[in-house]
Amino acid sequence: MFEILTNKLQTVFKQLRGYGRLTEANIQEALREIKLALLDADVNYKVVKLLLQRVQEKAVGQEVLASLSPGQQVVKIVHQELVELLGQSYRKPRLASHPPTIFMLVGLQGSGKTTTAGKLARHYMSEGYRPGLVAADPYRPAAAKQLEVLAQELGIPCYSPLEGESPKDTCLRAVREAELQNFLIIDTAGRLHINQELMEELQGLKKALSPHQIMLVVDAMMGQEAVRVAEGFHNQVGIDGVVLTKQEGDARGGAAISIRAAIGRPIQFIGVGERLDALEPFHPERIASRILGMGDILSLVEKTEAMATEEEARVEQKKLRSGKFTLEDFLAQLRQLKKMGSLEQMLELLPAGLLPGKGKLAQIKGASLDERRLPRMEAIICSMTSAERRNYKIINGSRRLRIARGSGTSVQEVNQLLKNFAGMNKMFKSWPKQARNMGGRFRPFSGIFG
């Protein structure tokens, strides 16, 4: 997420920090490079112009030029203006004072509305709501069936169209029948492009249902086209918020930066994977930090806090510091890590300077982990005896052969796991103190990355 833009901006900021003092000429050159980086990331030109104008006004002031760390001051200004551009703070969707709350999802075909409906249902289930899904797309083949499958997975009702029933009638029936549901999420029909027929149908649904929230679901990988789509829906239907899907595949980040500034409506969620739990609230300050390579520690804390209690975290930290972290602990963290989603996405939440290299999985010194290998690694450790898991150094050649046979893997894979485990323990001891402390706090990472 944002990889291309982040790397380019990091290069600009590194050069700025290298100057003992800044001049207006230095700042102008940096702003030119930032402009090129943003345009290359497919950020809307008007948005780029607005952002740079704000940064320039503040960055050429005497307070910045005369400061002891002018380069860092400029980075701070860019961060502040980026946060402002993205919406300042997280804007929660409006909920009904008297249930049911009705969310109406709109967007083009293929934007991910149906999957997003399931993700939103799961999100609000975790907050204590009882959601139901409504299939209001009678045109796309198997659209209702897909929504029914998601509802079944979540254990919630799905209201599908009856024979000859219009989308509006389906929605009104769902509202009447949803006595036990205090939340309805309506998956509306899309088209390959915006047309009058689609807009009239959505306007009719809006008038009949008076939804509390009309959410535009848009593919983040569309770049500037996403802005034009957002403007089209907002002008004709009126939207309250945006959900950006497929954000994990958008290495440029243009849509995330442009949409809010273009239509004045907040981005409220971002989809970061295919799983139903791969939906994150959109916090502008955290996203700005990610874009600038500062990491997103708060999101990482939120993802990991549910995995362990404070006491467990303190125990893990003590083990790491004392060098008593075992393969049994490693196995427990592997299992927790599998529940948290993509390994690479977790790494992106760490500040760029915390991990060796650029913080990408393949660039971590001493570790060659591939999340697709996690199940095989788990099988290898499960094939060890308790004594072997507590002290991997006793695992000789014959033991490695037995473990490989028992786990259905090769001796080479067993050797690689043991080598990685030893290397990561060694690497952890060489990390800065702040990183070691985080190992205990972020329990699922303490063994995997150190």
Stockholm file with secondary structure:
# STOCKHOLM 1.0

chainA/1-450         MFEILTNKLQTVFKQLRGYGRLTEANIQEALREIKLALLDADVNYKVVKLLLQRVQEKAVGQEVLASLSPGQQVVKIVHQELVELLGQSYRKPRLASHPPTIFMLVGLQGSGKTTTAGKLARHYMSEGYRPGLVAADPYRPAAAKQLEVLAQELGIPCYSPLEGESPKDTCLRAVREAELQNFLIIDTAGRLHINQELMEELQGLKKALSPHQIMLVVDAMMGQEAVRVAEGFHNQVGIDGVVLTKQEGDARGGAAISIRAAIGRPIQFIGVGERLDALEPFHPERIASRILGMGDILSLVEKTEAMATEEEARVEQKKLRSGKFTLEDFLAQLRQLKKMGSLEQMLELLPAGLLPGKGKLAQIKGASLDERRLPRMEAIICSMTSAERRNYKIINGSRRLRIARGSGTSVQEVNQLLKNFAGMNKMFKSWPKQARNMGGRFRPFSGIFG
#=GR chainA/1-450 SS CCHHHHHHHHHHHHHHHHCSSCCHHHHHHHHHHHHHHHHHTTCCHHHHHHHHHHHHHHHTSHHHHTSSCHHHHHHHHHHHHHHHHHTSSCCCCCCCSSSCEEEEEECCTTSCHHHHHHHHHHHHHTTTCCEEEEEECCSSTTHHHHHHHHHHHHTCCEECCCTTCCHHHHHHHHHHHCSSCSEEEEEECCCSSCCHHHHHHHHHHHHHHCCSEEEEEEEGGGTHHHHHHHHHHHHHTCCSEEEEESGGGCSSCHHHHHHHHHHSCCEEEEECSSSTTCEEECCHHHHHHHHTTCCCHHHHHHHHHTTSCHHHHHHHHHHHHHTCCCHHHHHHHHHHHHHTCCHHHHHHTSCTTTSSTTSCGGGSTTCCCCGGGHHHHHHHHHTSCHHHHHCGGGCCHHHHHHHHHHHTSCHHHHHHHHHHHHHHHHHHHHSCHHHHHHHHHSHHHHTTTC
#=GC SS_cons         CCHHHHHHHHHHHHHHHHCSSCCHHHHHHHHHHHHHHHHHTTCCHHHHHHHHHHHHHHHTSHHHHTSSCHHHHHHHHHHHHHHHHHTSSCCCCCCCSSSCEEEEEECCTTSCHHHHHHHHHHHHHTTTCCEEEEEECCSSTTHHHHHHHHHHHHTCCEECCCTTCCHHHHHHHHHHHCSSCSEEEEEECCCSSCCHHHHHHHHHHHHHHCCSEEEEEEEGGGTHHHHHHHHHHHHHTCCSEEEEESGGGCSSCHHHHHHHHHHSCCEEEEECSSSTTCEEECCHHHHHHHHTTCCCHHHHHHHHHTTSCHHHHHHHHHHHHHTCCCHHHHHHHHHHHHHTCCHHHHHHTSCTTTSSTTSCGGGSTTCCCCGGGHHHHHHHHHTSCHHHHHCGGGCCHHHHHHHHHHHTSCHHHHHHHHHHHHHHHHHHHHSCHHHHHHHHHSHHHHTTTC
//
